[in-house]
Amino acid sequence: MQHLVWNGTPEEMKELRYAVDRHCDGEEDGQRCPAHSLLVESQWQLDGLLFARRIRERLLFEEFRDAGVA
């Protein structure tokens, strides 16, 4: 079993758990739902999710800046 480390803040963890719970399909045949599997299967995925969350505002700004929305 792989040991994963959360590299975000406690507040980011709280928000992540809330988001995962909102998208949880529950267990089926003893298998984790895809949302919960994301938290325990891959350090790379977990770090990528944190990275994307942290740059979200910048990406939205850059995407819509020239459209006059931001």
CHARMM internal coordinates of N, CA and C (Angstrom, degrees):
IC EDIT
DIST 1 N 1 CA 1.4538
DIST 1 CA 1 C 1.5286
ANGL 1 N 1 CA 1 C 109.09
DIST 1 C 2 N 1.3170
ANGL 1 CA 1 C 2 N 115.95
DIHE 1 N 1 CA 1 C 2 N 131.58
DIST 2 N 2 CA 1.4545
ANGL 1 C 2 N 2 CA 122.33
DIHE 1 CA 1 C 2 N 2 CA -178.43
DIST 2 CA 2 C 1.5236
ANGL 2 N 2 CA 2 C 110.08
DIHE 1 C 2 N 2 CA 2 C -81.60
DIST 2 C 3 N 1.3251
ANGL 2 CA 2 C 3 N 116.53
DIHE 2 N 2 CA 2 C 3 N 138.54
DIST 3 N 3 CA 1.4625
ANGL 2 C 3 N 3 CA 121.85
DIHE 2 CA 2 C 3 N 3 CA 177.51
DIST 3 CA 3 C 1.5229
ANGL 3 N 3 CA 3 C 107.86
DIHE 2 C 3 N 3 CA 3 C -97.53
DIST 3 C 4 N 1.3336
ANGL 3 CA 3 C 4 N 117.10
DIHE 3 N 3 CA 3 C 4 N 118.91
DIST 4 N 4 CA 1.4568
ANGL 3 C 4 N 4 CA 121.67
DIHE 3 CA 3 C 4 N 4 CA 179.58
DIST 4 CA 4 C 1.5194
ANGL 4 N 4 CA 4 C 109.77
DIHE 3 C 4 N 4 CA 4 C -102.63
DIST 4 C 5 N 1.3256
ANGL 4 CA 4 C 5 N 115.30
DIHE 4 N 4 CA 4 C 5 N 152.57
DIST 5 N 5 CA 1.4617
ANGL 4 C 5 N 5 CA 121.84
DIHE 4 CA 4 C 5 N 5 CA -179.48
DIST 5 CA 5 C 1.5182
ANGL 5 N 5 CA 5 C 108.70
DIHE 4 C 5 N 5 CA 5 C -122.88
DIST 5 C 6 N 1.3221
ANGL 5 CA 5 C 6 N 116.54
DIHE 5 N 5 CA 5 C 6 N 130.25
DIST 6 N 6 CA 1.4598
ANGL 5 C 6 N 6 CA 121.19
DIHE 5 CA 5 C 6 N 6 CA 174.22
DIST 6 CA 6 C 1.5147
ANGL 6 N 6 CA 6 C 107.44
DIHE 5 C 6 N 6 CA 6 C -82.35
DIST 6 C 7 N 1.3158
ANGL 6 CA 6 C 7 N 117.60
DIHE 6 N 6 CA 6 C 7 N 119.82
DIST 7 N 7 CA 1.4576
ANGL 6 C 7 N 7 CA 122.87
DIHE 6 CA 6 C 7 N 7 CA -177.35
DIST 7 CA 7 C 1.5198
ANGL 7 N 7 CA 7 C 113.15
DIHE 6 C 7 N 7 CA 7 C -98.95
DIST 7 C 8 N 1.3194
ANGL 7 CA 7 C 8 N 116.76
DIHE 7 N 7 CA 7 C 8 N 8.78
DIST 8 N 8 CA 1.4508
ANGL 7 C 8 N 8 CA 121.11
DIHE 7 CA 7 C 8 N 8 CA 178.50
DIST 8 CA 8 C 1.5163
ANGL 8 N 8 CA 8 C 111.88
DIHE 7 C 8 N 8 CA 8 C -97.14
DIST 8 C 9 N 1.3056
ANGL 8 CA 8 C 9 N 114.73
DIHE 8 N 8 CA 8 C 9 N -174.24
DIST 9 N 9 CA 1.4610
ANGL 8 C 9 N 9 CA 121.51
DIHE 8 CA 8 C 9 N 9 CA 179.95
DIST 9 CA 9 C 1.5260
ANGL 9 N 9 CA 9 C 109.95
DIHE 8 C 9 N 9 CA 9 C -82.95
DIST 9 C 10 N 1.3288
ANGL 9 CA 9 C 10 N 117.06
DIHE 9 N 9 CA 9 C 10 N 164.39
DIST 10 N 10 CA 1.4639
ANGL 9 C 10 N 10 CA 118.91
DIHE 9 CA 9 C 10 N 10 CA 174.92
DIST 10 CA 10 C 1.5454
ANGL 10 N 10 CA 10 C 111.91
DIHE 9 C 10 N 10 CA 10 C -59.84
DIST 10 C 11 N 1.3157
ANGL 10 CA 10 C 11 N 117.54
DIHE 10 N 10 CA 10 C 11 N -36.33
DIST 11 N 11 CA 1.4724
ANGL 10 C 11 N 11 CA 120.54
DIHE 10 CA 10 C 11 N 11 CA 178.48
DIST 11 CA 11 C 1.5274
ANGL 11 N 11 CA 11 C 110.66
DIHE 10 C 11 N 11 CA 11 C -65.47
DIST 11 C 12 N 1.3301
ANGL 11 CA 11 C 12 N 117.36
DIHE 11 N 11 CA 11 C 12 N -40.67
DIST 12 N 12 CA 1.4620
ANGL 11 C 12 N 12 CA 120.84
DIHE 11 CA 11 C 12 N 12 CA 177.55
DIST 12 CA 12 C 1.5254
ANGL 12 N 12 CA 12 C 110.74
DIHE 11 C 12 N 12 CA 12 C -64.62
DIST 12 C 13 N 1.3205
ANGL 12 CA 12 C 13 N 117.07
DIHE 12 N 12 CA 12 C 13 N -36.95
DIST 13 N 13 CA 1.4696
ANGL 12 C 13 N 13 CA 120.88
DIHE 12 CA 12 C 13 N 13 CA 176.99
DIST 13 CA 13 C 1.5250
ANGL 13 N 13 CA 13 C 110.60
DIHE 12 C 13 N 13 CA 13 C -64.51
DIST 13 C 14 N 1.3187
ANGL 13 CA 13 C 14 N 116.08
DIHE 13 N 13 CA 13 C 14 N -42.15
DIST 14 N 14 CA 1.4626
ANGL 13 C 14 N 14 CA 120.31
DIHE 13 CA 13 C 14 N 14 CA 178.65
DIST 14 CA 14 C 1.5338
ANGL 14 N 14 CA 14 C 110.43
DIHE 13 C 14 N 14 CA 14 C -60.39
DIST 14 C 15 N 1.3276
ANGL 14 CA 14 C 15 N 116.53
DIHE 14 N 14 CA 14 C 15 N -44.75
DIST 15 N 15 CA 1.4640
ANGL 14 C 15 N 15 CA 120.86
DIHE 14 CA 14 C 15 N 15 CA 179.56
DIST 15 CA 15 C 1.5280
ANGL 15 N 15 CA 15 C 111.39
DIHE 14 C 15 N 15 CA 15 C -67.00
DIST 15 C 16 N 1.3365
ANGL 15 CA 15 C 16 N 116.86
DIHE 15 N 15 CA 15 C 16 N -37.15
DIST 16 N 16 CA 1.4585
ANGL 15 C 16 N 16 CA 120.36
DIHE 15 CA 15 C 16 N 16 CA 177.45
DIST 16 CA 16 C 1.5194
ANGL 16 N 16 CA 16 C 111.05
DIHE 15 C 16 N 16 CA 16 C -64.63
DIST 16 C 17 N 1.3152
ANGL 16 CA 16 C 17 N 116.85
DIHE 16 N 16 CA 16 C 17 N -45.28
DIST 17 N 17 CA 1.4672
ANGL 16 C 17 N 17 CA 119.98
DIHE 16 CA 16 C 17 N 17 CA 179.67
DIST 17 CA 17 C 1.5256
ANGL 17 N 17 CA 17 C 110.61
DIHE 16 C 17 N 17 CA 17 C -62.16
DIST 17 C 18 N 1.3232
ANGL 17 CA 17 C 18 N 117.24
DIHE 17 N 17 CA 17 C 18 N -38.95
DIST 18 N 18 CA 1.4596
ANGL 17 C 18 N 18 CA 121.08
DIHE 17 CA 17 C 18 N 18 CA 177.60
DIST 18 CA 18 C 1.5371
ANGL 18 N 18 CA 18 C 110.08
DIHE 17 C 18 N 18 CA 18 C -62.22
DIST 18 C 19 N 1.3304
ANGL 18 CA 18 C 19 N 116.65
DIHE 18 N 18 CA 18 C 19 N -45.01
DIST 19 N 19 CA 1.4631
ANGL 18 C 19 N 19 CA 120.67
DIHE 18 CA 18 C 19 N 19 CA -179.64
DIST 19 CA 19 C 1.5255
ANGL 19 N 19 CA 19 C 111.21
DIHE 18 C 19 N 19 CA 19 C -64.63
DIST 19 C 20 N 1.3262
ANGL 19 CA 19 C 20 N 116.68
DIHE 19 N 19 CA 19 C 20 N -42.27
DIST 20 N 20 CA 1.4682
ANGL 19 C 20 N 20 CA 120.34
DIHE 19 CA 19 C 20 N 20 CA 179.83
DIST 20 CA 20 C 1.5246
ANGL 20 N 20 CA 20 C 109.98
DIHE 19 C 20 N 20 CA 20 C -63.94
DIST 20 C 21 N 1.3069
ANGL 20 CA 20 C 21 N 116.80
DIHE 20 N 20 CA 20 C 21 N -43.96
DIST 21 N 21 CA 1.4683
ANGL 20 C 21 N 21 CA 120.02
DIHE 20 CA 20 C 21 N 21 CA 179.05
DIST 21 CA 21 C 1.5273
ANGL 21 N 21 CA 21 C 111.66
DIHE 20 C 21 N 21 CA 21 C -61.00
DIST 21 C 22 N 1.3292
ANGL 21 CA 21 C 22 N 117.56
DIHE 21 N 21 CA 21 C 22 N -36.23
DIST 22 N 22 CA 1.4727
ANGL 21 C 22 N 22 CA 121.22
DIHE 21 CA 21 C 22 N 22 CA 178.27
DIST 22 CA 22 C 1.5228
ANGL 22 N 22 CA 22 C 111.18
DIHE 21 C 22 N 22 CA 22 C -66.02
DIST 22 C 23 N 1.3272
ANGL 22 CA 22 C 23 N 117.69
DIHE 22 N 22 CA 22 C 23 N -28.23
DIST 23 N 23 CA 1.4657
ANGL 22 C 23 N 23 CA 121.26
DIHE 22 CA 22 C 23 N 23 CA -176.17
DIST 23 CA 23 C 1.5250
ANGL 23 N 23 CA 23 C 112.99
DIHE 22 C 23 N 23 CA 23 C -107.58
DIST 23 C 24 N 1.3124
ANGL 23 CA 23 C 24 N 116.64
DIHE 23 N 23 CA 23 C 24 N 12.29
DIST 24 N 24 CA 1.4587
ANGL 23 C 24 N 24 CA 121.19
DIHE 23 CA 23 C 24 N 24 CA -178.49
DIST 24 CA 24 C 1.5330
ANGL 24 N 24 CA 24 C 110.38
DIHE 23 C 24 N 24 CA 24 C -77.29
DIST 24 C 25 N 1.3337
ANGL 24 CA 24 C 25 N 114.70
DIHE 24 N 24 CA 24 C 25 N 131.11
DIST 25 N 25 CA 1.4672
ANGL 24 C 25 N 25 CA 120.84
DIHE 24 CA 24 C 25 N 25 CA 176.42
DIST 25 CA 25 C 1.5192
ANGL 25 N 25 CA 25 C 111.55
DIHE 24 C 25 N 25 CA 25 C -96.10
DIST 25 C 26 N 1.3332
ANGL 25 CA 25 C 26 N 116.35
DIHE 25 N 25 CA 25 C 26 N -0.95
DIST 26 N 26 CA 1.4509
ANGL 25 C 26 N 26 CA 120.45
DIHE 25 CA 25 C 26 N 26 CA -177.35
DIST 26 CA 26 C 1.5186
ANGL 26 N 26 CA 26 C 111.24
DIHE 25 C 26 N 26 CA 26 C 81.85
DIST 26 C 27 N 1.3107
ANGL 26 CA 26 C 27 N 115.52
DIHE 26 N 26 CA 26 C 27 N 169.74
DIST 27 N 27 CA 1.4646
ANGL 26 C 27 N 27 CA 120.29
DIHE 26 CA 26 C 27 N 27 CA 179.33
DIST 27 CA 27 C 1.5175
ANGL 27 N 27 CA 27 C 109.94
DIHE 26 C 27 N 27 CA 27 C -80.59
DIST 27 C 28 N 1.3100
ANGL 27 CA 27 C 28 N 114.07
DIHE 27 N 27 CA 27 C 28 N 144.83
DIST 28 N 28 CA 1.4575
ANGL 27 C 28 N 28 CA 120.31
DIHE 27 CA 27 C 28 N 28 CA 176.29
DIST 28 CA 28 C 1.5156
ANGL 28 N 28 CA 28 C 107.67
DIHE 27 C 28 N 28 CA 28 C -134.79
DIST 28 C 29 N 1.3053
ANGL 28 CA 28 C 29 N 116.75
DIHE 28 N 28 CA 28 C 29 N 122.73
DIST 29 N 29 CA 1.4603
ANGL 28 C 29 N 29 CA 122.34
DIHE 28 CA 28 C 29 N 29 CA -178.57
DIST 29 CA 29 C 1.5277
ANGL 29 N 29 CA 29 C 111.48
DIHE 28 C 29 N 29 CA 29 C 55.34
DIST 29 C 30 N 1.3328
ANGL 29 CA 29 C 30 N 117.10
DIHE 29 N 29 CA 29 C 30 N 36.98
DIST 30 N 30 CA 1.4572
ANGL 29 C 30 N 30 CA 121.56
DIHE 29 CA 29 C 30 N 30 CA 178.21
DIST 30 CA 30 C 1.5172
ANGL 30 N 30 CA 30 C 114.56
DIHE 29 C 30 N 30 CA 30 C 76.32
DIST 30 C 31 N 1.3274
ANGL 30 CA 30 C 31 N 118.02
DIHE 30 N 30 CA 30 C 31 N 7.83
DIST 31 N 31 CA 1.4595
ANGL 30 C 31 N 31 CA 122.45
DIHE 30 CA 30 C 31 N 31 CA -179.88
DIST 31 CA 31 C 1.5204
ANGL 31 N 31 CA 31 C 110.75
DIHE 30 C 31 N 31 CA 31 C -100.56
DIST 31 C 32 N 1.3290
ANGL 31 CA 31 C 32 N 116.56
DIHE 31 N 31 CA 31 C 32 N 140.54
DIST 32 N 32 CA 1.4667
ANGL 31 C 32 N 32 CA 120.38
DIHE 31 CA 31 C 32 N 32 CA 175.78
DIST 32 CA 32 C 1.5231
ANGL 32 N 32 CA 32 C 109.89
DIHE 31 C 32 N 32 CA 32 C -66.97
DIST 32 C 33 N 1.3122
ANGL 32 CA 32 C 33 N 115.67
DIHE 32 N 32 CA 32 C 33 N 151.20
DIST 33 N 33 CA 1.4621
ANGL 32 C 33 N 33 CA 120.19
DIHE 32 CA 32 C 33 N 33 CA 173.32
DIST 33 CA 33 C 1.5343
ANGL 33 N 33 CA 33 C 108.12
DIHE 32 C 33 N 33 CA 33 C -70.31
DIST 33 C 34 N 1.3269
ANGL 33 CA 33 C 34 N 118.08
DIHE 33 N 33 CA 33 C 34 N 160.01
DIST 34 N 34 CA 1.4680
ANGL 33 C 34 N 34 CA 120.43
DIHE 33 CA 33 C 34 N 34 CA -179.78
DIST 34 CA 34 C 1.5290
ANGL 34 N 34 CA 34 C 113.38
DIHE 33 C 34 N 34 CA 34 C -57.56
DIST 34 C 35 N 1.3138
ANGL 34 CA 34 C 35 N 117.72
DIHE 34 N 34 CA 34 C 35 N -36.59
DIST 35 N 35 CA 1.4650
ANGL 34 C 35 N 35 CA 120.13
DIHE 34 CA 34 C 35 N 35 CA -179.62
DIST 35 CA 35 C 1.5252
ANGL 35 N 35 CA 35 C 111.44
DIHE 34 C 35 N 35 CA 35 C -63.32
DIST 35 C 36 N 1.3166
ANGL 35 CA 35 C 36 N 117.51
DIHE 35 N 35 CA 35 C 36 N -44.71
DIST 36 N 36 CA 1.4637
ANGL 35 C 36 N 36 CA 120.46
DIHE 35 CA 35 C 36 N 36 CA 179.15
DIST 36 CA 36 C 1.5317
ANGL 36 N 36 CA 36 C 111.62
DIHE 35 C 36 N 36 CA 36 C -74.64
DIST 36 C 37 N 1.3066
ANGL 36 CA 36 C 37 N 117.94
DIHE 36 N 36 CA 36 C 37 N -31.22
DIST 37 N 37 CA 1.4622
ANGL 36 C 37 N 37 CA 120.89
DIHE 36 CA 36 C 37 N 37 CA 177.40
DIST 37 CA 37 C 1.5239
ANGL 37 N 37 CA 37 C 110.79
DIHE 36 C 37 N 37 CA 37 C -61.07
DIST 37 C 38 N 1.3201
ANGL 37 CA 37 C 38 N 117.14
DIHE 37 N 37 CA 37 C 38 N -35.89
DIST 38 N 38 CA 1.4489
ANGL 37 C 38 N 38 CA 121.74
DIHE 37 CA 37 C 38 N 38 CA 179.39
DIST 38 CA 38 C 1.5283
ANGL 38 N 38 CA 38 C 111.53
DIHE 37 C 38 N 38 CA 38 C -56.37
DIST 38 C 39 N 1.3181
ANGL 38 CA 38 C 39 N 116.86
DIHE 38 N 38 CA 38 C 39 N -33.45
DIST 39 N 39 CA 1.4614
ANGL 38 C 39 N 39 CA 121.11
DIHE 38 CA 38 C 39 N 39 CA -176.58
DIST 39 CA 39 C 1.5172
ANGL 39 N 39 CA 39 C 113.89
DIHE 38 C 39 N 39 CA 39 C -76.12
DIST 39 C 40 N 1.3098
ANGL 39 CA 39 C 40 N 118.35
DIHE 39 N 39 CA 39 C 40 N -17.52
DIST 40 N 40 CA 1.4667
ANGL 39 C 40 N 40 CA 119.62
DIHE 39 CA 39 C 40 N 40 CA -172.57
DIST 40 CA 40 C 1.5242
ANGL 40 N 40 CA 40 C 115.22
DIHE 39 C 40 N 40 CA 40 C -125.87
DIST 40 C 41 N 1.3107
ANGL 40 CA 40 C 41 N 118.52
DIHE 40 N 40 CA 40 C 41 N -2.88
DIST 41 N 41 CA 1.4625
ANGL 40 C 41 N 41 CA 119.60
DIHE 40 CA 40 C 41 N 41 CA -172.61
DIST 41 CA 41 C 1.5187
ANGL 41 N 41 CA 41 C 115.31
DIHE 40 C 41 N 41 CA 41 C -100.28
DIST 41 C 42 N 1.3265
ANGL 41 CA 41 C 42 N 118.58
DIHE 41 N 41 CA 41 C 42 N -28.22
DIST 42 N 42 CA 1.4576
ANGL 41 C 42 N 42 CA 118.29
DIHE 41 CA 41 C 42 N 42 CA -172.10
DIST 42 CA 42 C 1.5256
ANGL 42 N 42 CA 42 C 111.26
DIHE 41 C 42 N 42 CA 42 C -150.11
DIST 42 C 43 N 1.3234
ANGL 42 CA 42 C 43 N 116.18
DIHE 42 N 42 CA 42 C 43 N 121.08
DIST 43 N 43 CA 1.4633
ANGL 42 C 43 N 43 CA 120.35
DIHE 42 CA 42 C 43 N 43 CA 175.38
DIST 43 CA 43 C 1.5230
ANGL 43 N 43 CA 43 C 109.78
DIHE 42 C 43 N 43 CA 43 C -62.46
DIST 43 C 44 N 1.3313
ANGL 43 CA 43 C 44 N 115.68
DIHE 43 N 43 CA 43 C 44 N -38.29
DIST 44 N 44 CA 1.4639
ANGL 43 C 44 N 44 CA 121.06
DIHE 43 CA 43 C 44 N 44 CA -179.77
DIST 44 CA 44 C 1.5333
ANGL 44 N 44 CA 44 C 110.73
DIHE 43 C 44 N 44 CA 44 C -59.68
DIST 44 C 45 N 1.3247
ANGL 44 CA 44 C 45 N 117.71
DIHE 44 N 44 CA 44 C 45 N -45.46
DIST 45 N 45 CA 1.4633
ANGL 44 C 45 N 45 CA 121.18
DIHE 44 CA 44 C 45 N 45 CA 179.54
DIST 45 CA 45 C 1.5299
ANGL 45 N 45 CA 45 C 111.29
DIHE 44 C 45 N 45 CA 45 C -65.91
DIST 45 C 46 N 1.3051
ANGL 45 CA 45 C 46 N 116.10
DIHE 45 N 45 CA 45 C 46 N -42.23
DIST 46 N 46 CA 1.4585
ANGL 45 C 46 N 46 CA 120.59
DIHE 45 CA 45 C 46 N 46 CA -179.80
DIST 46 CA 46 C 1.5251
ANGL 46 N 46 CA 46 C 110.71
DIHE 45 C 46 N 46 CA 46 C -63.45
DIST 46 C 47 N 1.3303
ANGL 46 CA 46 C 47 N 117.40
DIHE 46 N 46 CA 46 C 47 N -44.86
DIST 47 N 47 CA 1.4649
ANGL 46 C 47 N 47 CA 120.98
DIHE 46 CA 46 C 47 N 47 CA 178.22
DIST 47 CA 47 C 1.5243
ANGL 47 N 47 CA 47 C 110.93
DIHE 46 C 47 N 47 CA 47 C -65.80
DIST 47 C 48 N 1.3274
ANGL 47 CA 47 C 48 N 117.24
DIHE 47 N 47 CA 47 C 48 N -38.75
DIST 48 N 48 CA 1.4576
ANGL 47 C 48 N 48 CA 120.88
DIHE 47 CA 47 C 48 N 48 CA 178.91
DIST 48 CA 48 C 1.5201
ANGL 48 N 48 CA 48 C 112.01
DIHE 47 C 48 N 48 CA 48 C -64.93
DIST 48 C 49 N 1.3077
ANGL 48 CA 48 C 49 N 116.42
DIHE 48 N 48 CA 48 C 49 N -38.30
DIST 49 N 49 CA 1.4586
ANGL 48 C 49 N 49 CA 120.59
DIHE 48 CA 48 C 49 N 49 CA 177.25
DIST 49 CA 49 C 1.5264
ANGL 49 N 49 CA 49 C 110.68
DIHE 48 C 49 N 49 CA 49 C -63.46
DIST 49 C 50 N 1.3141
ANGL 49 CA 49 C 50 N 116.75
DIHE 49 N 49 CA 49 C 50 N -43.52
DIST 50 N 50 CA 1.4604
ANGL 49 C 50 N 50 CA 121.37
DIHE 49 CA 49 C 50 N 50 CA 178.23
DIST 50 CA 50 C 1.5259
ANGL 50 N 50 CA 50 C 110.58
DIHE 49 C 50 N 50 CA 50 C -64.00
DIST 50 C 51 N 1.3162
ANGL 50 CA 50 C 51 N 116.98
DIHE 50 N 50 CA 50 C 51 N -43.90
DIST 51 N 51 CA 1.4625
ANGL 50 C 51 N 51 CA 120.93
DIHE 50 CA 50 C 51 N 51 CA 178.67
DIST 51 CA 51 C 1.5262
ANGL 51 N 51 CA 51 C 111.00
DIHE 50 C 51 N 51 CA 51 C -59.51
DIST 51 C 52 N 1.3187
ANGL 51 CA 51 C 52 N 116.78
DIHE 51 N 51 CA 51 C 52 N -48.47
DIST 52 N 52 CA 1.4610
ANGL 51 C 52 N 52 CA 120.99
DIHE 51 CA 51 C 52 N 52 CA -179.10
DIST 52 CA 52 C 1.5252
ANGL 52 N 52 CA 52 C 111.26
DIHE 51 C 52 N 52 CA 52 C -61.87
DIST 52 C 53 N 1.3081
ANGL 52 CA 52 C 53 N 116.40
DIHE 52 N 52 CA 52 C 53 N -39.39
DIST 53 N 53 CA 1.4606
ANGL 52 C 53 N 53 CA 120.30
DIHE 52 CA 52 C 53 N 53 CA 178.99
DIST 53 CA 53 C 1.5214
ANGL 53 N 53 CA 53 C 111.15
DIHE 52 C 53 N 53 CA 53 C -62.96
DIST 53 C 54 N 1.3312
ANGL 53 CA 53 C 54 N 115.63
DIHE 53 N 53 CA 53 C 54 N -40.36
DIST 54 N 54 CA 1.4605
ANGL 53 C 54 N 54 CA 120.19
DIHE 53 CA 53 C 54 N 54 CA -176.99
DIST 54 CA 54 C 1.5231
ANGL 54 N 54 CA 54 C 113.19
DIHE 53 C 54 N 54 CA 54 C -72.31
DIST 54 C 55 N 1.3249
ANGL 54 CA 54 C 55 N 118.02
DIHE 54 N 54 CA 54 C 55 N -26.91
DIST 55 N 55 CA 1.4605
ANGL 54 C 55 N 55 CA 118.81
DIHE 54 CA 54 C 55 N 55 CA -179.79
DIST 55 CA 55 C 1.5316
ANGL 55 N 55 CA 55 C 112.27
DIHE 54 C 55 N 55 CA 55 C -102.12
DIST 55 C 56 N 1.3011
ANGL 55 CA 55 C 56 N 117.44
DIHE 55 N 55 CA 55 C 56 N 5.46
DIST 56 N 56 CA 1.4700
ANGL 55 C 56 N 56 CA 122.64
DIHE 55 CA 55 C 56 N 56 CA -176.73
DIST 56 CA 56 C 1.5250
ANGL 56 N 56 CA 56 C 112.64
DIHE 55 C 56 N 56 CA 56 C -52.65
DIST 56 C 57 N 1.3239
ANGL 56 CA 56 C 57 N 117.23
DIHE 56 N 56 CA 56 C 57 N -51.27
DIST 57 N 57 CA 1.4690
ANGL 56 C 57 N 57 CA 120.57
DIHE 56 CA 56 C 57 N 57 CA -176.87
DIST 57 CA 57 C 1.5210
ANGL 57 N 57 CA 57 C 111.17
DIHE 56 C 57 N 57 CA 57 C -61.49
DIST 57 C 58 N 1.3224
ANGL 57 CA 57 C 58 N 116.97
DIHE 57 N 57 CA 57 C 58 N -42.08
DIST 58 N 58 CA 1.4607
ANGL 57 C 58 N 58 CA 119.91
DIHE 57 CA 57 C 58 N 58 CA 179.38
DIST 58 CA 58 C 1.5211
ANGL 58 N 58 CA 58 C 111.04
DIHE 57 C 58 N 58 CA 58 C -63.51
DIST 58 C 59 N 1.3242
ANGL 58 CA 58 C 59 N 116.99
DIHE 58 N 58 CA 58 C 59 N -42.76
DIST 59 N 59 CA 1.4604
ANGL 58 C 59 N 59 CA 120.24
DIHE 58 CA 58 C 59 N 59 CA 179.31
DIST 59 CA 59 C 1.5224
ANGL 59 N 59 CA 59 C 111.84
DIHE 58 C 59 N 59 CA 59 C -63.90
DIST 59 C 60 N 1.3069
ANGL 59 CA 59 C 60 N 117.16
DIHE 59 N 59 CA 59 C 60 N -42.02
DIST 60 N 60 CA 1.4640
ANGL 59 C 60 N 60 CA 120.32
DIHE 59 CA 59 C 60 N 60 CA 177.81
DIST 60 CA 60 C 1.5233
ANGL 60 N 60 CA 60 C 110.80
DIHE 59 C 60 N 60 CA 60 C -63.17
DIST 60 C 61 N 1.3269
ANGL 60 CA 60 C 61 N 117.00
DIHE 60 N 60 CA 60 C 61 N -42.84
DIST 61 N 61 CA 1.4521
ANGL 60 C 61 N 61 CA 120.88
DIHE 60 CA 60 C 61 N 61 CA 178.89
DIST 61 CA 61 C 1.5258
ANGL 61 N 61 CA 61 C 110.45
DIHE 60 C 61 N 61 CA 61 C -60.59
DIST 61 C 62 N 1.3325
ANGL 61 CA 61 C 62 N 116.10
DIHE 61 N 61 CA 61 C 62 N -48.82
DIST 62 N 62 CA 1.4619
ANGL 61 C 62 N 62 CA 120.32
DIHE 61 CA 61 C 62 N 62 CA -178.72
DIST 62 CA 62 C 1.5291
ANGL 62 N 62 CA 62 C 111.90
DIHE 61 C 62 N 62 CA 62 C -63.66
DIST 62 C 63 N 1.3044
ANGL 62 CA 62 C 63 N 117.38
DIHE 62 N 62 CA 62 C 63 N -37.22
DIST 63 N 63 CA 1.4518
ANGL 62 C 63 N 63 CA 121.45
DIHE 62 CA 62 C 63 N 63 CA -178.87
DIST 63 CA 63 C 1.5287
ANGL 63 N 63 CA 63 C 112.32
DIHE 62 C 63 N 63 CA 63 C -66.63
DIST 63 C 64 N 1.3171
ANGL 63 CA 63 C 64 N 116.22
DIHE 63 N 63 CA 63 C 64 N -41.41
DIST 64 N 64 CA 1.4606
ANGL 63 C 64 N 64 CA 119.38
DIHE 63 CA 63 C 64 N 64 CA -172.55
DIST 64 CA 64 C 1.5245
ANGL 64 N 64 CA 64 C 114.13
DIHE 63 C 64 N 64 CA 64 C -104.91
DIST 64 C 65 N 1.3164
ANGL 64 CA 64 C 65 N 118.35
DIHE 64 N 64 CA 64 C 65 N -0.54
DIST 65 N 65 CA 1.4704
ANGL 64 C 65 N 65 CA 122.36
DIHE 64 CA 64 C 65 N 65 CA -178.45
DIST 65 CA 65 C 1.5183
ANGL 65 N 65 CA 65 C 111.38
DIHE 64 C 65 N 65 CA 65 C -56.34
DIST 65 C 66 N 1.3243
ANGL 65 CA 65 C 66 N 118.30
DIHE 65 N 65 CA 65 C 66 N -49.33
DIST 66 N 66 CA 1.4604
ANGL 65 C 66 N 66 CA 121.67
DIHE 65 CA 65 C 66 N 66 CA -176.25
DIST 66 CA 66 C 1.5208
ANGL 66 N 66 CA 66 C 113.17
DIHE 65 C 66 N 66 CA 66 C -76.29
DIST 66 C 67 N 1.3252
ANGL 66 CA 66 C 67 N 116.56
DIHE 66 N 66 CA 66 C 67 N -12.70
DIST 67 N 67 CA 1.4689
ANGL 66 C 67 N 67 CA 120.26
DIHE 66 CA 66 C 67 N 67 CA 179.22
DIST 67 CA 67 C 1.5225
ANGL 67 N 67 CA 67 C 111.55
DIHE 66 C 67 N 67 CA 67 C -86.97
DIST 67 C 68 N 1.3427
ANGL 67 CA 67 C 68 N 116.70
DIHE 67 N 67 CA 67 C 68 N -2.56
DIST 68 N 68 CA 1.4502
ANGL 67 C 68 N 68 CA 120.56
DIHE 67 CA 67 C 68 N 68 CA 179.56
DIST 68 CA 68 C 1.5135
ANGL 68 N 68 CA 68 C 113.75
DIHE 67 C 68 N 68 CA 68 C 77.56
DIST 68 C 69 N 1.3401
ANGL 68 CA 68 C 69 N 117.25
DIHE 68 N 68 CA 68 C 69 N 12.30
DIST 69 N 69 CA 1.4511
ANGL 68 C 69 N 69 CA 121.12
DIHE 68 CA 68 C 69 N 69 CA -179.13
DIST 69 CA 69 C 1.5209
ANGL 69 N 69 CA 69 C 110.82
DIHE 68 C 69 N 69 CA 69 C -88.70
DIST 69 C 70 N 1.3284
ANGL 69 CA 69 C 70 N 117.08
DIHE 69 N 69 CA 69 C 70 N -37.72
DIST 70 N 70 CA 1.4754
ANGL 69 C 70 N 70 CA 120.83
DIHE 69 CA 69 C 70 N 70 CA -177.04
DIST 70 CA 70 C 1.5075
ANGL 70 N 70 CA 70 C 111.48
DIHE 69 C 70 N 70 CA 70 C -91.76
END
COOR INIT
IC SEED 1 N 1 CA 1 C
IC BUILD
